[in-house]
Protein backbone atom coordinates (compact mmCIF):
# COMPACT_ATOMS: atom_id res chain seq x y z
CA UNK A 1 0.00 0.00 0.00
CA UNK A 2 1.33 3.45 -0.89
CA UNK A 3 0.65 6.34 1.41
CA UNK A 4 1.17 10.09 1.23
CA UNK A 5 -0.09 13.01 3.20
CA UNK A 6 -3.02 13.18 0.79
CA UNK A 7 -4.04 9.82 2.30
CA UNK A 8 -5.00 11.60 5.48
CA UNK A 9 -6.95 14.44 3.88
CA UNK A 10 -10.74 14.21 4.05
CA UNK A 11 -12.16 16.86 1.75
CA UNK A 12 -15.62 18.21 2.33
CA UNK A 13 -17.75 21.24 1.44
CA UNK A 14 -20.55 23.07 3.20
CA UNK A 15 -23.18 21.11 1.29
CA UNK A 16 -21.58 17.74 2.12
CA UNK A 17 -24.08 15.11 3.23
CA UNK A 18 -21.54 13.35 5.39
CA UNK A 19 -22.28 13.83 9.07
CA UNK A 20 -19.66 14.64 11.68
CA UNK A 21 -20.26 11.20 13.15
CA UNK A 22 -19.77 9.59 9.75
CA UNK A 23 -16.54 11.47 9.17
CA UNK A 24 -15.29 10.39 12.57
CA UNK A 25 -15.96 6.75 11.74
CA UNK A 26 -14.18 7.13 8.41
CA UNK A 27 -11.17 8.78 10.04
CA UNK A 28 -11.02 5.99 12.61
CA UNK A 29 -11.14 3.43 9.81
CA UNK A 30 -8.31 5.12 7.95
CA UNK A 31 -6.22 5.24 11.11
CA UNK A 32 -6.83 1.55 11.74
CA UNK A 33 -5.77 0.74 8.18
CA UNK A 34 -2.61 2.79 8.60
CA UNK A 35 -1.72 1.06 11.86
CA UNK A 36 -2.29 -2.32 10.25
CA UNK A 37 0.08 -1.50 7.41
CA UNK A 38 2.64 0.00 9.76
CA UNK A 39 2.87 -3.20 11.77
CA UNK A 40 3.11 -5.65 8.90
CA UNK A 41 6.92 -5.67 8.89
CA UNK A 42 7.06 -6.05 12.66
CA UNK A 43 4.87 -9.15 12.46
CA UNK A 44 7.05 -10.81 9.81
CA UNK A 45 10.56 -9.50 10.55
CA UNK A 46 11.12 -6.95 13.31
CA UNK A 47 14.53 -6.00 11.90
CA UNK A 48 12.85 -4.52 8.81
CA UNK A 49 10.27 -2.38 10.59
CA UNK A 50 12.25 0.87 10.29
CA UNK A 51 13.32 0.61 6.67
CA UNK A 52 9.92 -0.78 5.64
CA UNK A 53 8.19 2.31 6.98
CA UNK A 54 10.79 4.69 5.53
CA UNK A 55 10.64 3.31 2.00
CA UNK A 56 6.86 2.98 2.00
CA UNK A 57 6.39 6.55 3.24
CA UNK A 58 9.04 8.56 1.42
CA UNK A 59 9.69 6.71 -1.86
CA UNK A 60 7.43 6.93 -4.92
CA UNK A 61 8.38 5.21 -8.17
CA UNK A 62 12.05 5.41 -7.29
CA UNK A 63 11.92 9.09 -6.34
CA UNK A 64 12.35 10.31 -2.76
CA UNK A 65 10.74 13.05 -0.68
CA UNK A 66 14.13 14.08 0.69
CA UNK A 67 12.93 17.28 2.36
CA UNK A 68 10.25 15.45 4.33
CA UNK A 69 12.64 12.61 5.16
CA UNK A 70 15.18 15.08 6.55
CA UNK A 71 12.51 16.73 8.69
CA UNK A 72 11.24 13.39 9.95
CA UNK A 73 14.57 11.53 10.05
CA UNK A 74 14.38 9.83 13.46
CA UNK A 75 13.33 6.44 12.05
CA UNK A 76 16.08 6.47 9.43
CA UNK A 77 18.73 7.44 11.99
CA UNK A 78 17.54 4.65 14.30
CA UNK A 79 17.63 2.11 11.47
CA UNK A 80 21.14 3.13 10.40
CA UNK A 81 22.31 2.91 14.02
CA UNK A 82 20.91 -0.63 14.20
CA UNK A 83 23.13 -1.70 11.29
CA UNK A 84 26.37 -1.15 13.22
CA UNK A 85 26.44 -4.41 15.15
CA UNK A 86 23.87 -6.45 13.23
CA UNK A 87 24.76 -10.18 13.40
CA UNK A 88 24.25 -10.65 9.69
CA UNK A 89 26.79 -13.47 9.38
CA UNK A 90 24.47 -15.80 11.26
CA UNK A 91 21.68 -15.46 8.69
CA UNK A 92 20.91 -17.34 5.47
CA UNK A 93 22.60 -16.20 2.28
CA UNK A 94 19.43 -14.56 0.95
CA UNK A 95 18.81 -12.78 4.25
CA UNK A 96 22.41 -11.56 4.28
CA UNK A 97 22.11 -10.18 0.76
CA UNK A 98 18.81 -8.48 1.58
CA UNK A 99 20.47 -6.95 4.63
CA UNK A 100 23.34 -5.47 2.59
CA UNK A 101 21.02 -4.09 -0.09
CA UNK A 102 18.81 -2.43 2.52
CA UNK A 103 21.85 -1.13 4.40
CA UNK A 104 23.32 0.42 1.24
CA UNK A 105 20.04 2.07 0.29
CA UNK A 106 19.48 3.43 3.80
CA UNK A 107 23.02 4.82 3.94
CA UNK A 108 22.50 6.59 0.62
CA UNK A 109 19.31 8.16 1.95
CA UNK A 110 21.09 9.36 5.08
CA UNK A 111 24.06 10.66 3.11
CA UNK A 112 21.71 12.79 1.02
CA UNK A 113 19.65 14.21 3.88
CA UNK A 114 22.80 14.95 5.90
CA UNK A 115 23.71 17.41 3.14
CA UNK A 116 20.25 18.38 1.88
CA UNK A 117 19.63 20.70 0.13
CA UNK A 118 22.79 19.82 -1.78
CA UNK A 119 24.84 22.74 -3.06
CA UNK A 120 26.60 22.24 -6.39
CA UNK A 121 30.36 22.63 -6.47
CA UNK A 122 31.55 20.63 -9.45
CA UNK A 123 30.64 21.20 -13.08
CA UNK A 124 31.14 17.48 -13.69
CA UNK A 125 27.77 16.56 -12.13
CA UNK A 126 24.26 18.04 -11.90
CA UNK A 127 24.00 20.84 -9.34
CA UNK A 128 22.03 18.91 -6.72
CA UNK A 129 23.60 15.50 -7.36
CA UNK A 130 24.74 13.20 -4.57
CA UNK A 131 28.08 13.37 -6.38
CA UNK A 132 28.34 16.98 -5.21
CA UNK A 133 28.79 15.62 -1.66
CA UNK A 134 32.55 15.20 -1.21
CA UNK A 135 33.49 11.54 -0.91
CA UNK A 136 29.88 10.37 -0.72
CA UNK A 137 30.72 6.96 -2.14
CA UNK A 138 34.46 6.55 -1.79
CA UNK A 139 35.43 8.35 1.47
CA UNK A 140 32.52 8.60 3.92
CA UNK A 141 32.58 5.51 6.12
CA UNK A 142 29.73 3.75 7.90
CA UNK A 143 29.73 1.01 10.53
CA UNK A 144 27.77 -1.96 9.22
CA UNK A 145 27.78 -5.45 10.73
CA UNK A 146 30.85 -4.61 12.78
CA UNK A 147 32.84 -3.26 9.81
CA UNK A 148 33.76 0.26 8.74
CA UNK A 149 32.85 0.53 5.07
CA UNK A 150 32.24 3.13 2.39
CA UNK A 151 29.37 2.73 -0.05
CA UNK A 152 31.88 1.82 -2.76
CA UNK A 153 33.36 -0.89 -0.55
CA UNK A 154 29.93 -2.42 0.01
CA UNK A 155 29.37 -2.50 -3.74
CA UNK A 156 32.86 -3.65 -4.74
CA UNK A 157 33.91 -6.00 -1.93
CA UNK A 158 30.74 -7.24 -0.20
CA UNK A 159 28.09 -7.67 -2.89
CA UNK A 160 30.30 -9.57 -5.42
CA UNK A 161 30.51 -12.47 -2.95
CA UNK A 162 26.84 -13.21 -3.67
CA UNK A 163 27.47 -13.73 -7.41
CA UNK A 164 24.23 -12.12 -8.56
CA UNK A 165 24.72 -8.96 -10.66
CA UNK A 166 21.01 -8.17 -10.56
CA UNK A 167 21.74 -6.61 -7.19
CA UNK A 168 23.49 -3.66 -8.82
CA UNK A 169 20.17 -2.51 -10.23
CA UNK A 170 18.66 -2.86 -6.76
CA UNK A 171 20.98 -0.22 -5.34
CA UNK A 172 19.39 3.19 -4.91
CA UNK A 173 22.36 5.38 -5.73
CA UNK A 174 20.50 8.62 -5.10
CA UNK A 175 20.28 9.16 -8.84
CA UNK A 176 17.72 8.77 -11.60
CA UNK A 177 20.19 6.87 -13.78
CA UNK A 178 20.34 3.71 -11.68
CA UNK A 179 17.84 1.03 -10.87
CA UNK A 180 14.55 2.25 -9.41
CA UNK A 181 14.63 2.45 -5.62
CA UNK A 182 11.84 0.19 -4.39
CA UNK A 183 9.14 1.35 -1.97
CA UNK A 184 9.72 -1.78 0.09
CA UNK A 185 12.82 -3.36 1.60
CA UNK A 186 14.44 -6.48 0.27
CA UNK A 187 13.60 -9.55 2.35
CA UNK A 188 15.35 -12.90 2.40
CA UNK A 189 12.15 -14.90 1.97
CA UNK A 190 11.17 -12.94 -1.14
CA UNK A 191 14.58 -12.03 -2.49
CA UNK A 192 14.52 -14.10 -5.69
CA UNK A 193 11.14 -12.65 -6.67
CA UNK A 194 12.28 -9.11 -5.84
CA UNK A 195 15.52 -9.41 -7.82
CA UNK A 196 13.66 -10.91 -10.78
CA UNK A 197 11.29 -7.94 -10.69
CA UNK A 198 14.24 -5.56 -10.47
CA UNK A 199 15.90 -7.11 -13.54
CA UNK A 200 12.68 -7.25 -15.56
CA UNK A 201 11.84 -3.65 -14.72
CA UNK A 202 15.33 -2.53 -15.69
CA UNK A 203 14.86 -3.94 -19.18
CA UNK A 204 11.72 -1.84 -19.68
CA UNK A 205 13.37 1.45 -18.65
CA UNK A 206 15.37 3.55 -21.10
CA UNK A 207 17.80 4.41 -18.29
CA UNK A 208 18.82 0.74 -18.26
CA UNK A 209 18.72 -0.37 -21.89
CA UNK A 210 17.56 1.54 -24.95
CA UNK A 211 17.26 -0.13 -28.33
CA UNK A 212 17.51 2.46 -31.09
CA UNK A 213 16.62 0.70 -34.34
CA UNK A 214 17.00 3.82 -36.45
CA UNK A 215 20.56 4.40 -35.24
CA UNK A 216 21.28 0.63 -35.25
CA UNK A 217 22.44 0.87 -31.67
CA UNK A 218 21.86 -0.73 -28.28
CA UNK A 219 22.53 1.73 -25.45
CA UNK A 220 23.27 0.07 -22.13
CA UNK A 221 23.47 1.56 -18.65
CA UNK A 222 26.99 2.35 -17.44
CA UNK A 223 26.41 -0.04 -14.53
CA UNK A 224 27.05 -2.92 -16.93
CA UNK A 225 30.55 -1.58 -17.56
CA UNK A 226 31.18 -0.74 -13.90
CA UNK A 227 30.40 -4.31 -12.87
CA UNK A 228 31.61 -5.97 -16.06
CA UNK A 229 33.20 -9.02 -14.45
CA UNK A 230 30.07 -9.93 -12.48
CA UNK A 231 27.76 -9.58 -15.50
CA UNK A 232 30.11 -11.53 -17.77
CA UNK A 233 30.44 -14.35 -15.25
CA UNK A 234 26.67 -14.60 -14.80
CA UNK A 235 25.29 -13.97 -18.29
CA UNK A 236 27.82 -14.09 -21.14
CA UNK A 237 27.56 -17.86 -21.60
CA UNK A 238 23.80 -17.54 -22.01
CA UNK A 239 23.96 -15.41 -25.15
CA UNK A 240 22.77 -16.99 -28.39
CA UNK A 241 25.42 -18.38 -30.73
CA UNK A 242 24.82 -15.56 -33.25
CA UNK A 243 26.62 -13.23 -30.82
CA UNK A 244 29.66 -15.48 -30.37
CA UNK A 245 32.01 -12.99 -32.01
CA UNK A 246 30.97 -10.13 -29.77
CA UNK A 247 32.85 -9.15 -26.62
CA UNK A 248 32.01 -10.99 -23.37
CA UNK A 249 30.32 -7.95 -21.84
CA UNK A 250 28.24 -7.37 -24.98
CA UNK A 251 27.11 -10.99 -24.88
CA UNK A 252 26.28 -10.56 -21.20
CA UNK A 253 24.19 -7.44 -21.80
CA UNK A 254 22.31 -9.07 -24.66
CA UNK A 255 21.65 -12.24 -22.66
CA UNK A 256 20.44 -10.13 -19.74
CA UNK A 257 17.92 -8.13 -21.76
CA UNK A 258 16.78 -10.59 -24.46
CA UNK A 259 14.17 -12.61 -22.52
CA UNK A 260 11.94 -9.58 -21.91
CA UNK A 261 12.24 -7.80 -25.24
CA UNK A 262 9.38 -7.27 -27.65
CA UNK A 263 9.29 -9.43 -30.78
CA UNK A 264 10.23 -6.49 -32.99
CA UNK A 265 13.23 -5.79 -30.74
CA UNK A 266 14.34 -9.43 -30.85
CA UNK A 267 14.12 -9.36 -34.63
CA UNK A 268 16.30 -6.26 -34.65
CA UNK A 269 18.93 -7.95 -32.49
CA UNK A 270 18.84 -11.09 -34.65
CA UNK A 271 20.27 -9.09 -37.57
CA UNK A 272 23.38 -8.60 -35.43
CA UNK A 273 24.47 -5.41 -37.16
CA UNK A 274 24.04 -3.07 -34.21
CA UNK A 275 26.61 -1.31 -32.07
CA UNK A 276 26.53 -1.61 -28.27
CA UNK A 277 27.36 1.63 -26.45
CA UNK A 278 27.17 2.72 -22.83
CA UNK A 279 24.90 5.58 -21.84
CA UNK A 280 26.46 8.29 -19.65
CA UNK A 281 25.13 7.70 -16.16
CA UNK A 282 22.57 10.30 -15.09
CA UNK A 283 23.57 11.48 -11.61
CA UNK A 284 20.57 13.83 -11.26
CA UNK A 285 19.24 13.50 -7.71
CA UNK A 286 16.11 11.35 -7.50
CA UNK A 287 14.33 14.08 -5.55
CA UNK A 288 10.54 14.18 -5.55
CA UNK A 289 10.41 17.30 -3.37
CA UNK A 290 8.55 20.09 -5.13
CA UNK A 291 7.15 17.82 -7.87
CA UNK A 292 3.60 17.87 -6.62
CA UNK A 293 4.62 16.01 -3.50
CA UNK A 294 5.72 17.26 -0.10
C-alpha positions as CSV (number, residue, x, y, z in Angstrom):
1,X,0.0,0.0,0.0
2,X,1.3,3.5,-0.9
3,X,0.6,6.3,1.4
4,X,1.2,10.1,1.2
5,X,-0.1,13.0,3.2
6,X,-3.0,13.2,0.8
7,X,-4.0,9.8,2.3
8,X,-5.0,11.6,5.5
9,X,-7.0,14.4,3.9
10,X,-10.7,14.2,4.1
11,X,-12.2,16.9,1.7
12,X,-15.6,18.2,2.3
13,X,-17.8,21.2,1.4
14,X,-20.6,23.1,3.2
15,X,-23.2,21.1,1.3
16,X,-21.6,17.7,2.1
17,X,-24.1,15.1,3.2
18,X,-21.5,13.3,5.4
19,X,-22.3,13.8,9.1
20,X,-19.7,14.6,11.7
21,X,-20.3,11.2,13.1
22,X,-19.8,9.6,9.7
23,X,-16.5,11.5,9.2
24,X,-15.3,10.4,12.6
25,X,-16.0,6.8,11.7
26,X,-14.2,7.1,8.4
27,X,-11.2,8.8,10.0
28,X,-11.0,6.0,12.6
29,X,-11.1,3.4,9.8
30,X,-8.3,5.1,8.0
31,X,-6.2,5.2,11.1
32,X,-6.8,1.6,11.7
33,X,-5.8,0.7,8.2
34,X,-2.6,2.8,8.6
35,X,-1.7,1.1,11.9
36,X,-2.3,-2.3,10.2
37,X,0.1,-1.5,7.4
38,X,2.6,0.0,9.8
39,X,2.9,-3.2,11.8
40,X,3.1,-5.7,8.9
41,X,6.9,-5.7,8.9
42,X,7.1,-6.1,12.7
43,X,4.9,-9.1,12.5
44,X,7.1,-10.8,9.8
45,X,10.6,-9.5,10.5
46,X,11.1,-6.9,13.3
47,X,14.5,-6.0,11.9
48,X,12.8,-4.5,8.8
49,X,10.3,-2.4,10.6
50,X,12.3,0.9,10.3
51,X,13.3,0.6,6.7
52,X,9.9,-0.8,5.6
53,X,8.2,2.3,7.0
54,X,10.8,4.7,5.5
55,X,10.6,3.3,2.0
56,X,6.9,3.0,2.0
57,X,6.4,6.6,3.2
58,X,9.0,8.6,1.4
59,X,9.7,6.7,-1.9
60,X,7.4,6.9,-4.9
61,X,8.4,5.2,-8.2
62,X,12.1,5.4,-7.3
63,X,11.9,9.1,-6.3
64,X,12.4,10.3,-2.8
65,X,10.7,13.1,-0.7
66,X,14.1,14.1,0.7
67,X,12.9,17.3,2.4
68,X,10.3,15.5,4.3
69,X,12.6,12.6,5.2
70,X,15.2,15.1,6.5
71,X,12.5,16.7,8.7
72,X,11.2,13.4,9.9
73,X,14.6,11.5,10.1
74,X,14.4,9.8,13.5
75,X,13.3,6.4,12.0
76,X,16.1,6.5,9.4
77,X,18.7,7.4,12.0
78,X,17.5,4.6,14.3
79,X,17.6,2.1,11.5
80,X,21.1,3.1,10.4
81,X,22.3,2.9,14.0
82,X,20.9,-0.6,14.2
83,X,23.1,-1.7,11.3
84,X,26.4,-1.2,13.2
85,X,26.4,-4.4,15.2
86,X,23.9,-6.4,13.2
87,X,24.8,-10.2,13.4
88,X,24.3,-10.7,9.7
89,X,26.8,-13.5,9.4
90,X,24.5,-15.8,11.3
91,X,21.7,-15.5,8.7
92,X,20.9,-17.3,5.5
93,X,22.6,-16.2,2.3
94,X,19.4,-14.6,1.0
95,X,18.8,-12.8,4.2
96,X,22.4,-11.6,4.3
97,X,22.1,-10.2,0.8
98,X,18.8,-8.5,1.6
99,X,20.5,-6.9,4.6
100,X,23.3,-5.5,2.6
101,X,21.0,-4.1,-0.1
102,X,18.8,-2.4,2.5
103,X,21.9,-1.1,4.4
104,X,23.3,0.4,1.2
105,X,20.0,2.1,0.3
106,X,19.5,3.4,3.8
107,X,23.0,4.8,3.9
108,X,22.5,6.6,0.6
109,X,19.3,8.2,2.0
110,X,21.1,9.4,5.1
111,X,24.1,10.7,3.1
112,X,21.7,12.8,1.0
113,X,19.7,14.2,3.9
114,X,22.8,14.9,5.9
115,X,23.7,17.4,3.1
116,X,20.2,18.4,1.9
117,X,19.6,20.7,0.1
118,X,22.8,19.8,-1.8
119,X,24.8,22.7,-3.1
120,X,26.6,22.2,-6.4
121,X,30.4,22.6,-6.5
122,X,31.6,20.6,-9.5
123,X,30.6,21.2,-13.1
124,X,31.1,17.5,-13.7
125,X,27.8,16.6,-12.1
126,X,24.3,18.0,-11.9
127,X,24.0,20.8,-9.3
128,X,22.0,18.9,-6.7
129,X,23.6,15.5,-7.4
130,X,24.7,13.2,-4.6
131,X,28.1,13.4,-6.4
132,X,28.3,17.0,-5.2
133,X,28.8,15.6,-1.7
134,X,32.6,15.2,-1.2
135,X,33.5,11.5,-0.9
136,X,29.9,10.4,-0.7
137,X,30.7,7.0,-2.1
138,X,34.5,6.5,-1.8
139,X,35.4,8.3,1.5
140,X,32.5,8.6,3.9
141,X,32.6,5.5,6.1
142,X,29.7,3.8,7.9
143,X,29.7,1.0,10.5
144,X,27.8,-2.0,9.2
145,X,27.8,-5.5,10.7
146,X,30.8,-4.6,12.8
147,X,32.8,-3.3,9.8
148,X,33.8,0.3,8.7
149,X,32.8,0.5,5.1
150,X,32.2,3.1,2.4
151,X,29.4,2.7,-0.1
152,X,31.9,1.8,-2.8
153,X,33.4,-0.9,-0.5
154,X,29.9,-2.4,0.0
155,X,29.4,-2.5,-3.7
156,X,32.9,-3.6,-4.7
157,X,33.9,-6.0,-1.9
158,X,30.7,-7.2,-0.2
159,X,28.1,-7.7,-2.9
160,X,30.3,-9.6,-5.4
161,X,30.5,-12.5,-3.0
162,X,26.8,-13.2,-3.7
163,X,27.5,-13.7,-7.4
164,X,24.2,-12.1,-8.6
165,X,24.7,-9.0,-10.7
166,X,21.0,-8.2,-10.6
167,X,21.7,-6.6,-7.2
168,X,23.5,-3.7,-8.8
169,X,20.2,-2.5,-10.2
170,X,18.7,-2.9,-6.8
171,X,21.0,-0.2,-5.3
172,X,19.4,3.2,-4.9
173,X,22.4,5.4,-5.7
174,X,20.5,8.6,-5.1
175,X,20.3,9.2,-8.8
176,X,17.7,8.8,-11.6
177,X,20.2,6.9,-13.8
178,X,20.3,3.7,-11.7
179,X,17.8,1.0,-10.9
180,X,14.6,2.2,-9.4
181,X,14.6,2.5,-5.6
182,X,11.8,0.2,-4.4
183,X,9.1,1.3,-2.0
184,X,9.7,-1.8,0.1
185,X,12.8,-3.4,1.6
186,X,14.4,-6.5,0.3
187,X,13.6,-9.5,2.3
188,X,15.3,-12.9,2.4
189,X,12.2,-14.9,2.0
190,X,11.2,-12.9,-1.1
191,X,14.6,-12.0,-2.5
192,X,14.5,-14.1,-5.7
193,X,11.1,-12.6,-6.7
194,X,12.3,-9.1,-5.8
195,X,15.5,-9.4,-7.8
196,X,13.7,-10.9,-10.8
197,X,11.3,-7.9,-10.7
198,X,14.2,-5.6,-10.5
199,X,15.9,-7.1,-13.5
200,X,12.7,-7.2,-15.6
201,X,11.8,-3.7,-14.7
202,X,15.3,-2.5,-15.7
203,X,14.9,-3.9,-19.2
204,X,11.7,-1.8,-19.7
205,X,13.4,1.5,-18.6
206,X,15.4,3.6,-21.1
207,X,17.8,4.4,-18.3
208,X,18.8,0.7,-18.3
209,X,18.7,-0.4,-21.9
210,X,17.6,1.5,-25.0
211,X,17.3,-0.1,-28.3
212,X,17.5,2.5,-31.1
213,X,16.6,0.7,-34.3
214,X,17.0,3.8,-36.4
215,X,20.6,4.4,-35.2
216,X,21.3,0.6,-35.3
217,X,22.4,0.9,-31.7
218,X,21.9,-0.7,-28.3
219,X,22.5,1.7,-25.5
220,X,23.3,0.1,-22.1
221,X,23.5,1.6,-18.7
222,X,27.0,2.4,-17.4
223,X,26.4,0.0,-14.5
224,X,27.0,-2.9,-16.9
225,X,30.6,-1.6,-17.6
226,X,31.2,-0.7,-13.9
227,X,30.4,-4.3,-12.9
228,X,31.6,-6.0,-16.1
229,X,33.2,-9.0,-14.5
230,X,30.1,-9.9,-12.5
231,X,27.8,-9.6,-15.5
232,X,30.1,-11.5,-17.8
233,X,30.4,-14.4,-15.3
234,X,26.7,-14.6,-14.8
235,X,25.3,-14.0,-18.3
236,X,27.8,-14.1,-21.1
237,X,27.6,-17.9,-21.6
238,X,23.8,-17.5,-22.0
239,X,24.0,-15.4,-25.2
240,X,22.8,-17.0,-28.4
241,X,25.4,-18.4,-30.7
242,X,24.8,-15.6,-33.2
243,X,26.6,-13.2,-30.8
244,X,29.7,-15.5,-30.4
245,X,32.0,-13.0,-32.0
246,X,31.0,-10.1,-29.8
247,X,32.9,-9.2,-26.6
248,X,32.0,-11.0,-23.4
249,X,30.3,-7.9,-21.8
250,X,28.2,-7.4,-25.0
251,X,27.1,-11.0,-24.9
252,X,26.3,-10.6,-21.2
253,X,24.2,-7.4,-21.8
254,X,22.3,-9.1,-24.7
255,X,21.6,-12.2,-22.7
256,X,20.4,-10.1,-19.7
257,X,17.9,-8.1,-21.8
258,X,16.8,-10.6,-24.5
259,X,14.2,-12.6,-22.5
260,X,11.9,-9.6,-21.9
261,X,12.2,-7.8,-25.2
262,X,9.4,-7.3,-27.6
263,X,9.3,-9.4,-30.8
264,X,10.2,-6.5,-33.0
265,X,13.2,-5.8,-30.7
266,X,14.3,-9.4,-30.8
267,X,14.1,-9.4,-34.6
268,X,16.3,-6.3,-34.6
269,X,18.9,-7.9,-32.5
270,X,18.8,-11.1,-34.6
271,X,20.3,-9.1,-37.6
272,X,23.4,-8.6,-35.4
273,X,24.5,-5.4,-37.2
274,X,24.0,-3.1,-34.2
275,X,26.6,-1.3,-32.1
276,X,26.5,-1.6,-28.3
277,X,27.4,1.6,-26.4
278,X,27.2,2.7,-22.8
279,X,24.9,5.6,-21.8
280,X,26.5,8.3,-19.7
281,X,25.1,7.7,-16.2
282,X,22.6,10.3,-15.1
283,X,23.6,11.5,-11.6
284,X,20.6,13.8,-11.3
285,X,19.2,13.5,-7.7
286,X,16.1,11.4,-7.5
287,X,14.3,14.1,-5.5
288,X,10.5,14.2,-5.5
289,X,10.4,17.3,-3.4
290,X,8.5,20.1,-5.1
291,X,7.1,17.8,-7.9
292,X,3.6,17.9,-6.6
293,X,4.6,16.0,-3.5
294,X,5.7,17.3,-0.1
